[in-house]
Amino acid sequence: MMPNFLRSLSTTCNNRDIQRKTISIVGSGPSGFYTAYRLLSKSKIPIKVTLWEKLPVPFGLSRYGVAPDHPEVKNCEETFTSIANEYQKDNGLHDFQFIGNRTIGKDIPLKDLIEKQDAVILSYGCMGDKKLNIPGEKDTNGVFSSRQFVNWYNGHPEYSTSKVFSNFDWSRIKNVGIIGNGNVALDIARVLLSNNIGELWDKTDISPLAMKCLNQAPIKNVKIIARRDFVHSKFTNKELRELWELERYGIFGSISKKYFQLGNLNISNLSRPMKRTAEMCYEYLKPFNERTKKSYKKYQPLVNVGETQRKTWELDYLKTPTSIKRDSNGNITALELFENNITEDNRVIPMKDHVINYDMDLLITSLGYEAKPMDEFKELGIQFEHGHIANVEGRVQNQEGIIVPGLYTAGWVKHGSKGVIAATMMDAFNVADGILADLETFPSKPSVEQDISFLADNKVEKVSWSDWESLNNYELLQGTNQGKVRAKVLTVPEMLAHKHQKPSY
């Protein structure tokens, strides 16, 4: 909400006469919206914030990256909505506008934006994938990145109707490998193993097109494969517990004693979360009646499930993938790996004389997302290094390492794909505070336009915040009619068709 001193000041001003500093944010995911939130909430000078988004819908990773059965993680969207509704009406010292269905660098040159705005923040996230770079990764059927797979089942318009997924033969998928063991890997494992359990997914906004495909897959086992050992696991305990608790549906987890024995772990040297992780695994690996704490006996395992219905998942450690094998039709058949050793100084050493092969019908690489530079970066002299924009505390650097005045970056494109939404918030707040400190020293650009929406006046239909609200209401209504929280519109043409419609109750 607007601070009282700003609200009081705004009533003494004629809004049309306010000369605001103008700020554009590229990307409306959590980092972009949290930056906007901080700027609008804390600025002591008049500002106008324009949030640009390539899709017709806001929220980025919150909408398309969070697991559908984790709605509590998306609570940040309520904060974003409140700040947008507060300021986009031009009723105070500050102003806000959302312009969707516009790609900066394509529909509108980044150079034009920089020239016409007092500050530009690049927060467009990660649009690529980190790679294994092994034979068979690029051209084998049944090999997907976690970003592609998650976007598909979350209904991202670039993937929701992709023939790569819809034409894939899901009926032959029994053995699955996931490379990486972060939270995204565990989310994917949970979706793969439990997608046919209605009580878990029917009320979520998971894509019905993806569910129709996944329901055809007779999945028997999912291996979650990591380069390092158990104590270097990347997942958090919430996601791990959700996997263990699937035992109530006849889905059971395991870890080889080669990689996990509680007596072999130096418990005193473990962090508190890792101690709980070790305890959790130790307890769930016991027979149900031998577990010592109620929290691990919340659900009775479904022990009478037949072998044909029984499913398993496994935490597998100390492996480096070396090649992907396929049949004459180009379908994955196996994954070849080296076993690894970890040295005392924590280096991973593949043992090339210890080769193993896993039979595999589907492989998902969950190695992390990768940011990509805009095409204009080279022309503008913006430095992009090690998968992110070169910067000092959010201030963008050029090729010589010199700060580019008025150009900033936030979120994953600033520091790489790491951290949860709460960490993204703190990063965005820090960047916004730096911008506000700088703005008070910048002279206003004499040719700055208060309303730069004219930049979007071309053949591509733009989307305003009120357009998004109409589409949002439509999705919520359709969800209510279907007994779920929301029914996402899955393609851009459908989004544009519904943006002007008023819901009929």
C-alpha positions in Angstrom: 0.0 0.0 0.0 1.0 3.6 -0.5 2.9 5.1 2.5 0.8 7.8 4.2 3.2 10.6 3.5 3.1 9.9 -0.2 -0.7 9.6 -0.2 -0.9 13.0 1.6 1.5 14.6 -0.8 -0.3 13.2 -3.8 -3.6 14.9 -2.9 -1.9 18.3 -3.2 -0.7 17.6 -6.7 -2.4 17.7 -10.0 -1.6 14.2 -11.3 -1.3 15.2 -14.9 1.3 17.8 -14.0 3.6 15.4 -12.1 6.9 14.9 -13.9 7.7 11.4 -12.9 11.0 9.5 -13.3 10.3 6.7 -15.7 11.4 3.1 -15.1 10.9 0.1 -17.3 11.2 -3.5 -16.0 11.7 -6.3 -18.6 10.0 -9.4 -17.3 7.0 -9.8 -15.0 8.1 -12.9 -13.0 8.8 -12.7 -9.2 12.0 -10.7 -9.7 10.4 -8.1 -11.9 7.3 -7.8 -9.8 9.2 -7.6 -6.5 11.4 -4.9 -8.0 8.3 -2.9 -9.0 6.8 -3.5 -5.6 9.8 -2.1 -3.8 10.2 0.9 -6.1 6.5 1.9 -5.8 6.4 1.3 -2.1 9.6 3.1 -1.2 10.3 5.9 -3.7 10.2 9.4 -2.3 10.2 11.0 -5.7 7.4 10.5 -8.3 8.0 7.5 -10.5 6.1 5.7 -13.3 6.9 2.0 -13.6 6.2 0.0 -16.8 6.4 -3.8 -16.5 7.0 -5.5 -19.9 6.1 -9.1 -20.5 6.5 -11.2 -23.6 3.4 -13.4 -22.8 -0.1 -12.0 -22.4 -0.1 -13.1 -18.8 2.1 -12.0 -15.8 4.0 -13.9 -13.0 6.5 -15.9 -15.0 8.1 -18.6 -13.0 5.4 -18.4 -10.3 2.7 -19.3 -12.8 4.7 -21.7 -15.0 7.5 -23.1 -12.8 5.9 -23.9 -9.4 4.4 -27.4 -8.9 0.6 -27.3 -9.5 0.0 -28.9 -6.1 2.0 -26.2 -4.3 -0.5 -23.2 -4.5 0.9 -21.7 -1.2 4.2 -20.9 -3.1 2.2 -18.8 -5.5 0.9 -16.5 -2.7 3.3 -13.9 -4.0 0.9 -13.3 -6.8 -1.6 -11.7 -4.4 1.1 -9.2 -3.4 1.9 -8.5 -7.0 -1.8 -8.0 -7.8 -2.4 -5.6 -4.9 0.5 -3.4 -5.9 -0.6 -3.3 -9.6 -4.2 -2.5 -8.7 -3.0 0.3 -6.3 -0.9 2.1 -8.7 -2.0 1.4 -12.2 -5.0 3.8 -11.9 -2.8 6.9 -11.9 -4.3 8.1 -8.7 -1.3 9.3 -6.7 2.3 10.3 -6.8 3.3 7.1 -8.6 2.0 5.3 -11.6 2.2 1.7 -12.9 1.3 0.0 -16.1 1.6 -3.5 -17.4 2.2 -4.2 -21.1 2.0 -7.8 -22.0 2.4 -9.7 -25.3 5.5 -7.6 -26.1 9.1 -9.0 -26.4 11.7 -6.4 -25.7 14.5 -6.8 -28.2 12.1 -8.1 -30.8 8.9 -6.0 -30.9 10.6 -3.1 -29.3 14.4 -2.5 -29.4 16.1 -2.5 -26.0 18.1 0.5 -27.3 14.8 2.5 -27.7 13.7 1.7 -24.1 17.1 2.7 -22.7 17.0 6.0 -24.5 13.4 6.9 -23.4 13.5 5.8 -19.8 15.4 7.1 -16.7 16.1 3.5 -15.7 15.7 0.0 -17.3 15.8 -3.2 -15.2 16.4 -6.5 -17.0 14.7 -9.3 -15.1 13.6 -11.7 -17.9 14.9 -14.8 -16.1 16.3 -17.9 -17.7 15.0 -19.1 -21.0 17.5 -21.9 -21.7 18.8 -25.1 -20.1 22.1 -26.3 -18.8 23.3 -29.3 -20.7 25.0 -32.6 -20.1 26.8 -32.3 -23.4 26.9 -36.0 -24.0 26.2 -38.1 -27.1 22.5 -38.6 -27.8 21.3 -35.6 -25.7 20.2 -33.4 -28.6 18.5 -35.8 -31.0 17.1 -38.7 -29.0 13.3 -39.1 -28.6 12.4 -39.2 -24.9 15.1 -36.8 -23.6 13.7 -33.5 -22.2 15.0 -30.8 -20.0 13.2 -30.1 -16.7 12.3 -26.6 -18.0 10.6 -28.0 -21.0 8.8 -30.7 -19.0 7.7 -28.4 -16.2 6.5 -25.7 -18.6 4.5 -28.4 -20.5 2.6 -29.8 -17.5 2.1 -26.2 -16.2 0.4 -25.1 -19.4 3.0 -22.6 -20.7 1.8 -21.5 -24.2 5.2 -22.3 -25.8 4.9 -25.9 -24.7 1.3 -26.8 -23.8 0.4 -28.0 -27.3 3.9 -29.0 -28.5 3.9 -32.0 -30.7 7.2 -33.0 -29.2 5.1 -34.1 -26.2 1.7 -34.9 -27.7 3.2 -37.1 -30.4 5.5 -38.9 -28.0 4.6 -42.5 -27.3 3.9 -42.3 -23.5 2.4 -45.9 -23.5 5.9 -47.4 -23.6 7.4 -45.4 -20.6 8.2 -47.7 -17.7 11.7 -46.7 -16.5 12.5 -43.0 -16.0 15.8 -41.2 -15.2 16.1 -37.7 -13.8 19.5 -36.2 -13.7 19.8 -33.8 -10.7 18.3 -33.9 -7.3 17.0 -30.5 -6.6 13.4 -29.6 -5.8 12.4 -29.5 -9.4 13.7 -33.0 -9.9 11.6 -34.2 -7.0 8.5 -32.3 -8.2 8.9 -34.0 -11.6 9.3 -37.4 -10.0 6.1 -36.9 -8.0 4.1 -35.8 -11.1 5.4 -38.8 -13.1 4.6 -41.4 -10.3 1.3 -40.1 -9.1 -0.4 -38.3 -12.1 -3.2 -40.9 -12.2 -4.2 -40.3 -8.5 -7.2 -38.0 -8.9 -7.3 -36.7 -5.3 -3.8 -35.3 -5.7 -4.2 -33.5 -9.0 -7.8 -33.1 -10.0 -8.3 -29.8 -8.2 -5.0 -28.2 -9.4 -4.4 -26.2 -12.5 -2.1 -28.8 -14.1 -2.5 -29.0 -17.9 -5.3 -31.5 -18.9 -3.4 -32.1 -22.1 -0.3 -33.1 -20.3 -2.3 -35.3 -17.8 -4.0 -37.1 -20.7 -0.5 -38.0 -22.0 1.0 -38.9 -18.7 -2.0 -41.1 -17.7 -1.0 -43.4 -20.6 2.4 -44.1 -19.2 2.8 -47.4 -17.2 5.7 -46.0 -15.2 7.3 -48.5 -12.8 10.5 -46.8 -11.5 12.0 -43.4 -11.4 15.8 -43.0 -10.7 16.8 -39.6 -9.3 20.5 -39.5 -10.2 23.1 -37.2 -8.6 26.9 -36.6 -9.2 27.7 -36.2 -5.6 26.8 -38.1 -2.4 23.9 -38.1 -0.1 25.0 -35.2 2.1 25.3 -32.9 -0.9 21.6 -33.5 -1.9 20.0 -30.3 -3.2 16.3 -30.9 -2.4 14.6 -29.6 0.7 12.8 -31.6 3.3 9.2 -30.6 2.2 9.7 -32.0 -1.3 11.4 -35.1 0.0 8.6 -35.8 2.5 6.0 -35.5 -0.2 7.7 -38.3 -2.1 8.0 -40.6 0.9 4.4 -40.1 1.7 3.3 -41.5 -1.6 3.7 -44.9 0.0 0.0 -44.6 0.9 -0.7 -45.1 -2.8 1.7 -48.0 -3.3 4.6 -45.8 -4.4 7.7 -46.7 -2.5 11.2 -45.0 -2.2 14.6 -46.5 -1.7 18.3 -45.6 -1.3 21.0 -48.2 -1.6 23.0 -48.9 1.5 26.0 -48.1 -0.5 25.0 -44.5 -0.5 23.1 -44.1 2.8 23.7 -45.7 6.2 23.0 -43.5 9.1 25.9 -44.9 11.1 28.4 -43.9 8.4 27.3 -40.2 8.4 29.2 -37.8 10.7 26.0 -36.3 12.2 27.7 -33.7 14.2 29.1 -32.1 11.0 25.7 -31.9 9.2 23.6 -28.8 9.0 20.3 -28.9 10.9 18.2 -29.4 7.7 20.5 -32.2 6.5 20.2 -33.9 9.9 16.4 -33.9 9.4 16.9 -35.2 5.9 19.0 -38.1 7.2 16.5 -38.9 9.9 13.6 -38.8 7.5 15.3 -41.2 5.1 16.3 -43.5 8.0 12.8 -43.7 9.4 11.0 -44.1 6.0 13.3 -46.9 5.0 12.2 -48.9 8.1 9.1 -51.1 8.1 6.1 -48.9 9.1 5.6 -50.5 12.6 9.3 -49.9 13.5 9.2 -46.1 12.9 9.8 -44.1 16.1 8.0 -40.8 15.4 4.4 -40.0 14.6 5.4 -37.6 11.8 6.7 -40.6 9.8 3.6 -42.6 10.4 1.1 -40.1 9.1 -0.2 -42.4 6.4 -0.4 -46.2 6.4 1.5 -47.6 3.4 -0.6 -49.4 0.7 1.2 -52.8 1.2 -1.4 -54.9 -0.7 -0.8 -53.3 -4.0 0.0 -55.9 -6.7 3.3 -56.0 -8.5 1.7 -54.7 -11.7 0.5 -51.6 -9.8 3.5 -51.1 -7.5 5.8 -48.1 -8.4 9.2 -47.2 -7.0 11.5 -44.2 -6.9 15.2 -44.3 -5.9 17.7 -41.7 -4.8 20.9 -42.7 -6.7 24.3 -41.1 -6.0 27.8 -40.7 -7.4 27.1 -41.1 -11.1 28.2 -39.1 -14.1 26.2 -39.7 -17.4 28.4 -40.4 -20.4 26.1 -41.2 -23.3 22.5 -41.9 -24.2 21.7 -45.0 -26.2 18.8 -45.4 -28.6 17.0 -47.8 -30.9 16.6 -47.7 -34.7 13.6 -45.4 -34.3 15.6 -42.9 -32.3 14.0 -43.7 -29.0 16.1 -43.8 -25.8 16.8 -47.3 -24.5 19.5 -46.8 -21.9 21.8 -44.3 -20.1 25.5 -45.1 -19.7 27.2 -43.6 -16.6 30.5 -43.6 -14.8 30.6 -44.2 -11.1 32.2 -41.3 -9.1 34.5 -40.8 -6.2 34.6 -37.6 -4.1 38.0 -36.5 -2.9 38.8 -35.0 0.5 38.8 -31.5 -1.0 35.3 -32.2 -2.4 36.1 -32.8 -6.0 34.1 -35.3 -8.1 36.3 -37.8 -9.9 34.5 -40.0 -12.5 35.9 -43.6 -12.5 36.1 -44.3 -16.2 36.8 -48.0 -15.7 33.5 -48.3 -13.6 30.8 -48.1 -16.3 27.2 -49.0 -15.7 24.1 -48.9 -17.8 20.5 -48.2 -16.8 17.6 -49.3 -19.0 15.6 -46.2 -19.7 12.5 -45.1 -21.6 12.5 -41.4 -20.6 15.3 -39.1 -19.4 14.8 -35.7 -17.9 17.8 -33.5 -17.3 17.3 -31.2 -14.2 20.6 -29.4 -14.2 19.2 -25.9 -13.8 18.0 -23.2 -16.1 20.3 -21.0 -18.1 20.0 -17.3 -18.9 20.5 -16.1 -22.5 21.8 -12.7 -23.7 19.6 -10.5 -25.8 20.7 -10.1 -29.4 21.3 -6.4 -28.8 23.8 -6.9 -26.0 26.7 -7.1 -28.4 25.7 -3.9 -30.2 25.1 -2.1 -26.9 28.3 -3.4 -25.4 26.6 -5.1 -22.5 28.7 -7.8 -20.9 27.2 -11.3 -20.5 29.4 -13.8 -18.7 29.1 -17.2 -17.1 25.3 -17.4 -17.8 24.3 -14.0 -16.4 24.5 -10.3 -17.1 27.8 -8.8 -15.6 26.8 -6.4 -12.9 27.8 -4.8 -9.6 25.0 -5.1 -7.1 22.5 -5.0 -9.9 24.1 -2.2 -11.9 24.9 -3.6 -15.4 28.5 -3.5 -16.7 29.7 -3.0 -20.3 32.5 -5.0 -22.0 35.1 -2.9 -20.2 33.6 -3.5 -16.8 32.3 0.0 -16.5 28.8 0.6 -15.0 26.1 1.5 -17.7 24.2 4.5 -16.2 20.5 3.7 -15.8 20.7 0.0 -16.7 20.1 -2.6 -14.0 19.4 -6.3 -13.7 17.6 -8.5 -11.1 16.7 -12.1 -10.5 18.1 -15.2 -12.3 19.4 -13.3 -15.3 21.5 -11.3 -12.7 23.1 -14.2 -10.8 22.0 -17.5 -12.4 19.2 -19.9 -11.6 19.5 -20.4 -7.9 17.4 -19.6 -4.9 13.7 -19.8 -4.0 11.1 -17.0 -4.4 11.9 -15.6 -1.0 15.5 -15.2 -2.0 14.4 -13.6 -5.3 12.4 -11.1 -3.3 15.4 -10.0 -1.2 17.6 -9.7 -4.3 14.9 -7.6 -6.0 14.5 -5.3 -3.0 18.3 -4.7 -2.9 18.4 -3.8 -6.5 15.4 -1.5 -6.2 17.0 0.3 -3.3 20.1 0.9 -5.4 18.0 2.2 -8.2 16.2 4.7 -5.9 19.5 6.0 -4.6 20.7 6.5 -8.1 17.5 8.1 -9.5 17.8 11.0 -7.0 21.1 11.9 -8.6 20.1 11.4 -12.3 18.9 14.5 -14.2 15.6 13.8 -15.9 15.8 13.1 -19.6 14.3 16.0 -21.4 12.6 13.9 -24.0 11.2 11.3 -21.7 7.6 10.4 -22.4 5.3 9.9 -19.5 3.4 7.2 -21.4 5.6 5.0 -23.6 2.9 2.6 -24.5 3.1 4.1 -28.0 6.2 2.0 -28.4 3.9 -1.0 -28.5 1.6 0.4 -31.2 2.3 -2.1 -33.9 0.6 -5.1 -35.5 1.0 -7.3 -32.4 -1.9 -6.9 -30.0 -0.8 -5.6 -26.6 -2.3 -6.7 -23.3 -3.0 -4.3 -20.4 -3.5 -5.0 -16.7 -7.2 -4.8 -17.1 -7.0 -7.2 -20.0 -5.2 -9.6 -17.8 -7.8 -9.2 -15.1 -10.5 -10.2 -17.5 -8.5 -13.3 -18.6 -7.8 -14.1 -14.9 -11.5 -13.9 -14.1 -12.3 -16.2 -17.0 -9.7 -18.8 -15.8 -10.9 -18.7 -12.3 -14.5 -19.1 -13.4 -13.7 -22.0 -15.6 -11.8 -23.6 -12.8 -14.8 -23.2 -10.4 -17.0 -24.9 -13.0 -14.5 -27.8 -13.2 -14.0 -28.1 -9.5 -10.4 -26.8 -9.5 -8.6 -23.7 -8.4 -8.0 -22.5 -12.0 -8.3 -23.7 -15.6 -5.4 -22.1 -17.4 -5.9 -20.9 -21.0 -3.1 -22.8 -22.9 -2.4 -20.8 -26.0 -1.7 -17.1 -26.9 -4.6 -16.8 -29.4 -7.0 -18.1 -26.8 -5.6 -15.7 -24.2 -6.1 -12.8 -26.5 -9.6 -13.9 -27.4 -10.7 -14.0 -23.7 -8.9 -10.8 -22.5 -11.9 -8.6 -23.3 -14.6 -10.9 -22.1 -16.5 -10.3 -18.9 -17.3 -13.4 -16.9 -20.9 -14.5 -16.8 -22.0 -16.0 -13.5 
